[in-house]
Amino acid sequence: MRNLWIFINRYNAFFLFVIFFTIGVVLTVKNNAYQRSVTLNSTNQIVGQAYIRLNVFKRYMNLGEVNDSLAFENAKLNTELLALKGIDSAKNVVVKDTVNHVQYTYLAARVIKNSVTLRNNIITINKGTLDGIESGMPVISAGKGVVGIIRDVSDHLATIESLLNKDAKISVSLKSTNAIGSLVWGDRNSDVRKAFIKDVANHIQVKLRDTVITSGFGSFPPGIPVGLISNKGISTGDNFLTIEIRLFNDFSTLQYVYVIKDKLAQEQKALELKLPNEQ
């Protein structure tokens, strides 16, 4: 307390100046219409700018929640779109519950870990068995194509064998010719936007910048975009071509993905595993 009084006594002139200055400003603003108007306008402007900055900060803090919501809505819309595509337009069919009649449904998930510099790159997402995720399910990104295949699953998490993995092999086709091939990645030092299609027959007329899509002869539904052809055919000395493509996906920027649930996957797998003498 003694030190406080010493401090006030030492700077009493400054404190008196502040007090009298404040009283003078208040009296001037209170008794003069012009000064009062200028002060109110300035105060409103300062407060308004403060609220704007505060709202920007709040929106920024809520971006994660907004992104989660948008990803969920996209998954729902994609599922409904698949249902509509499955309706035969040549028939007058009324489908009351289209979601239950579609083969594929989408589940949005957030990427929580991702690697792109390894030879066997793995992606971790925040959904697991409690969300209906199972090993072998295909994974795509929002409108940009193939991501990979679900590998290991726990209650709340799952890992994806990325397309950027030496073991990844996905059946694709060339959109203009329907020619079938196997999509693979290069080696560890490859461009993350570059991949190759192997086992395409030599007689196929390959067009530069032709679109590559999933063939449907595997885990992925048909017609999912993969990339554009950037090199029409790299000779391998046999009867097949190796085609270089530019992937639509930029794996280094993945934040959200969609896991595709195939309602007929287990039925198809069981049928294909039957021995010849059981058929």
N, C-alpha and C positions, 0 to 999 in steps of 0.2 A: 504494500500500500504506500509506504514512504517513497519508494522509487517512482510510483505512478504520479504522486503529487509533484515530485521533482521534475518529471518529464513534462507535465502540464504547465508548471510554472516556467519552465525553460522555453516552451513554444506557445505561450499564452497569446502572443500577438498574432500568430498564424491562426489559432483557433478562433480568436475574436474576429479576424478578417473573414473566415469562412462563415461564421454565424451571421455577421452583418451583411455579407454578400448574399447569402441565401435569403435573408429577410427582404433585402432590396429587390431581388429577382421576383420573389413571391408577390410583393406589393405592386411591382410594375406590371406583372402579368395579370394580377387580379383587377387592377384599376384602369387598364388600357385595353380596349377591344382589339386593336391591331396586334399588339404583342401576345395577347391571349390566343388569338387565332393562329399566329405563326407557331407558337409553342405547342398548341394542340396538334397542328398538322405535322410538326416535326416529331412529336411523341408518337403519333399514330403510325408514321412511316417507320420509325425505329422498331416499334412493337410489331408491326406487320412483317418487317424483314426478319425479326427474330422468330416469329411463328413459321415463316416460310422455311427458314433453315432448320427449325425443329422438326417440321413435317418431313423435310427431305431426309433428315437423320432417321426418323421413325420408319419411313418407307424402306430405307436401306437396311435397317435392322430386321425388317419383316420380309426381306427378299427370299430367304430360305423357305419360309412358310408359303409364300406366293408361288414359288417354283414348284414346291411339292403339290400344291393344289392344281396348278396348270398341268403338271405331268399326269396326275390322276384323271383330270378331265380329258386329256389327249388319249389316254388308254381307253377310257369309256367310249369316246367318239370313234376310235379305230375299231373297237369291237362292234359297234353298231354299224359302221361302214361295211365291215366284212359280212355282217348279217344281211344287209341290203344287197350286196353283190351276189349273195347266195340265192336270192329269189329269182325264179325263172320269169323273166318279163313277158314271155309269150303266153303265160297262163294267168288267169284271174285268180290269184291266190291271196288270201288274207292271212297274214301272220301276226297274231296278237302279241306274242312274246318272242321277238326276233333274237334276243340274246341267247335263249335256250335252244335255238335251232341252228346256231352257227358253230362251225367246227373249231374255230380259233378264237381265243379271247386274249386280251392284253393285260398285263400287270405292270404298272410303273414302279421303278426302283431308282434309288439314288446311288451313284457311284461314290464309295468312300475310300477306295484305294485303287490305283491304276498304275501299271508300268508299261513303257513303250520301248525301252532301250535293251531289253533282254532278248535272248533267243526264244524263251518260252514265257511270254507275257501273260499275266493273270490280272483279272479285274475282280474287285470285291464289291458287292452291293448290300444294301441294308434290308433285304427281304430273305426269308428262309422258309422252312417247312411249315411253320405256323401260318404263312401267307399262301401256302399251296405250291411253293416252288419245289421242283424235283430235278434230280440229275438228268441231263440229256435234253432239257428244254432249250429251244433256240432263243437268242437275244438279239434285238435290233435297237437302233437309235431312232430318234424322232425324225422320220422322213429322210434319213441319210443312209440307211442300209444296214448290212450285216455287222454285228459286233462279235458274236461267238456263241458258245454252247455252255450251259450250266454244267459245272464239274462236281464240286463238293458243296453240300448243303448242311447247315446247322439250323437250330430253331429260328434264329433271327437274322442270319447272314447266309450268303452264298458266294461262291467264287465262279468266275466265268473263264473258260479257256478261250482267250482272245483269238481273233483271226490272226493276230501277230504272234503266232505260236507255231513251232515246227511241226506239231502234230495236227494242226487244224487242216481240214480238207472238206470243202463244201461244194455240193453239186450246183452248178450254175449253167445258164444258157445265154446265147447271143440273141438279143431281141429281134434282129432282122431276119435271122435264119433258123432260129430255134435249135441251133447246134449245141450239144451238151459237152461240158468239160468239168474239170475239177479245179476249184479255186484254192490256191496255196499262197503262202507268203514267201519272201526271200530269206536271206540269212540275217544274222544279228545286226549287221551294219546297213541293212536295207532302209530305203525311204519308207516311213510309216504310212505314206499315202500310195505306195506302189505294191501291187500283187501280181500274180501270174495265173493264167488258165492253162492247164495241161490237158493232154489227151484229146485235143480237137483234131479231127481228121484233116489230112493235108488238102483234100479236094474242096473243103469249105471256103467259100468266098468271104473273107473277113473284111469288114469295113472299118476304117479309122473313125474313132469317136462313136462307134456303135455302143448302145447301152447294154450292160451286162446285168442280168437279173437272176434271182434264184429259180431253179428249175422245178422245184417241188418234189424232186426225187430224193428226199432226205428229211431232216428234221424241220427245215424251213418251209413255210407256205410258198407257193409259186408267185413270181412277179415282184418280189421285194428288190428294190434297186441296190446295186452293188458298186458300180463304177462305170467308167468310159474306157474304151480301148485306146491305148496310147501308142502301141506298136502292133502292127497287124499280124506278125508271125515271126517268131524266132526259131530258125531251123534247128532241129535236134538230131538230124541224121537218120530219122526213122519215118514212119508213116503218119506222124502226128506233129501238130504245131504247139508251140508254147507262146501264148499271147500275153503281152504286158498290158495291164490296165491301171488306171488312176482311180483310186477308191474315193467314193463320195465322203466317207467317214474320215474325220480327223481325230484319231484315237487319243491324241495328246490333249484334247479339249473336252472329252466326254464328261458330262455331269449327271445326266439322266439316261436311263435305258428302259426298254420294254421287253419283259419276258413273255414269250408266246406260249399259251397253254393249248395243246391240241387234244380235244376231247376223244379223238379216235386213236391216239398214239399207242396206248396200251393194247387195244384191240388189234391194231395193225402189227405191232411187235409180236404178239402172241401167235398170230396167224402165220407170220413169216418164219417163226422159229420152229414150226412143226416139221417133223421128219417126213421124208417122202412116203414111208410105209404107214404113216398116220393119216395121210390125205385120202 
